[in-house]
Amino acid sequence: MALVAEKIAYMEASWLAKLQDEFDKPYIKQLEAFLASEIRSGAVIYPPFELIFNAFCQTPYDQVKVVIMGQDPYHGEGQAHGLSFSVPKGVAQPPSLQNIFKELKEDLGLEPPNHGCLIDWAKQGVMLLNATLTVRDGEPKSHFGRGWEIFTDRVIQLLCARKDPIVFILWGKSAAEKFDHICSNAPHHLVLKASHPSPFSAYTGFFGCRHFSKTNEFLIKAGKTPINWAIES
């Protein structure tokens, strides 16, 4: 029951070309077997399978300007749709996302939107990538250590190898550690680190980090179009 491999048609072509070989590796076969067992057991998995690779569909490889790393998908019903920190329109904004919007207002004066969908960012080149791409309902990190981290390590490796500069935004210890063990020496990229926007840590370095304006300053200096961080309501 190749639940992952049968969905690669949902991955955008440039990413599929880069990652095709990964789908033939043993760890992916093991991941497929695990996901199949989850489904057989009756577990509810987020996001829906057709949205697992949504970040790759919304932001083609050669269009990536910024990467915002998340940990794993939201584990509540209807929240996860394959983009880190984002929720579909009509779904209440989780606390971390509310804090992201607070920092955005403080940094750039942009009013928070009335929804939490970040596709506007993704379509401009902001890759919203989680370290783990699936999760069991109500159980954060329940699919951690099953193979997704190997896959997303490869994604980061491919992005770090690009000569074209990228901004990597790393919120929280896990995001920073994941990046550092893959891409510790890439001076042409900009790496921005702060605490996680969760209410438990936002006041220990996330608020006031000004990562949105710093990102645009770097992109402009690199001759790129800055990100329009405003999200239409």
N, C-alpha and C positions, 0 to 999 in steps of 0.2 A: 504494500500500500504506500506508494511513493508520494506522500502528501506534500513534500517540499518540491521534488523534481517536477511533478505534474503542474506546478504553479509557476514555473519559471517563465511561461509565456506572459505573465503579468509584469515581468521586469523589463524596463526600457532597454533598447537594443545596445546602446553603448556600454551599459553596465553588464549586460549579459555577455557581451564579447569579452569583457575583462574577467568575468567571474565564472564562465562556463566550466572551466576545468575544476573549480571547487566542488561542483555538484557530483563529480565522479569520485570524490575522495571518501575514504572509510568513515570519517567523522560525520559526514553528511548522511551516510547510510544509517549510522547509529542514531543520529538525530531524527531521521524519518521514522525509524522503528519506535523510538520513544514517543513521538507525536502520535503515531498510530495507536500505541498502547493507551495513551491518554484519551483518545477519542473512543476507543473500545470500552474503556472504563466508565464512560459517561461524563468525563470532565468537560467543562466548558472552557474553551480556549479563546483568548483575545490576542490580537485583533482577528476579525474574520480572515480566513485563509487567503482570500483574494486581495487582501490589503497588507499582508505581511511585508511585501517589498514596496510599499507605497512610497517610501522615501526615495527609492531608486527610480521609480516611475516619474515622480514629480521633478527630480533634479538630475538630469543626465550627467554622466561623468565629466565631460569636457566643459560643462557649464557651472560646475561647483566653484563658488567663490568663498563660501563660509560653511563650516561644519559646527553644528551645535550637538554635543554629545549628551544623550540621556542614558539611564540605566536599563530599565525594562519597561514594557508598555504599561499603561494604566490598567489596573486589574478590576475595575468596576464595569458593570454592564453599559455598553454603548459608548464608553469613553475612548478606547484605543482605536486608532485608524492608521497605524503604521508610521506616524510622524512623532518624533520625540517632543514631549511637552504639549502637544496639540490635542484638541478634542474636536469632534464634529460640531457644526452649528446646531444649536438647540440643546446641547449638553452643557451643564453647569461647569464653569471654570474651576478646575482643581486649585487648591491653595498655592501650589508652586507657580502655576501659570498666572494667578492673580499677582503674585509678587514680581514675576517677570514684567508684567504690564506696569506695576508701580515703578520699577526701576526705569522702564522705558519712558515713562512720563517725567521722572526726575532728570533723566539724562537728556532727552530730546524734546520734552514738553508735549508729547503725544498723548492724547486722551485714550484710555483703555477702550477697546471695542466692546460691543454688547454680546460677543461670542468668543470662543476660544480656538477657532480654526486658524492655523498658521500656514495654510496652503499659499497665501499671498507671498510669504517669505520664501517658501520652497520653490516657487516658480521663478523667483529672481536669482536663484543660485545658492540658497541657504539649505544645505542638506541637514535634515532633522533626523539624526541617526541614533537609535538605541543600541546599546551593547548586546542586549538579548532581544530577539524579535518576537517572541511569544511569551505568554504567561497564562497561568490557570486562574480562573475566576476567584477573586477574593484572596489570592495568595501571592503577594509580591515576591519576586525572585524565585518563584517555584520552578522556572525553567532555566535557572542559572546553572552553569557547569555541564550543560547537555550538548554543547557544540556550537551554539550561536556565537559565543565569544571568539572562537577560532575564525569563524566566518567574518565577523565584523573587524577582527584584527587585520585580516587580509584587505578589507575595504580601506581601512586607515593606511595600511602600508601602500596601497595603490595610489591613494591621494597624496601621501607624503612624498612619493616618488615623482610627482609632477613637478616640472620646472616652473610652471606657472604658479605664482604665489596664491596661497589660500590662508584664510583666517580660521584657526581652530579655537572654538570657545568651549572651555572645559569648566563646568560648574560642579563642584564637589570632588571629594578625594578619589572616588572610583573612576571618574572620567579622566582625571589628571594622571592617575597611575596607569590606566589602560593606554593612554596616548604615549606616556613617557617610555614605556618598555618597548614601543614599536618605533617611535620617531623622536629619538632624543637629540638628534643633530640635523636640523633642517633650518638653517638661519634665514632662508629666503621666505619662509612662512612666518605668520604672526600667530603666536600662541598666547591666548588670554585665559587666565585661571582665576577663579573666585570660589567661594563656598557655594553650596547648593542653594537654590531659591526656596527650598522647603521652609515652612515656618520655624522649624527647629534650628535652622542654621543661617537663614537669610541675613540676620543682623550681625553675623560674624565675618562679613566681608563681601556678601553679594550686593547688598544695597550700597550704592556709591561706587560700584566697580566701573561704571560708564563703558561697558563693553560695546554698546551699540554705536556710540559716537567714535570710539577708538577703532572699531571695525571699518567704519566709513572713511575715516582719515587715512587708514592704511590702504584701502582699496583705491582711493583717489590718487595717492602717491604712486601706486602701482599702475596707474593708467586705466583703471577699471571703473565702471559705473557703480556708484554707491548703492546700497540697499535702501529702498524706501520702506522703512520699518512700520509706517502707518498701515493699519489694517482696516479695511472698509467694514462698517457695521452692516 
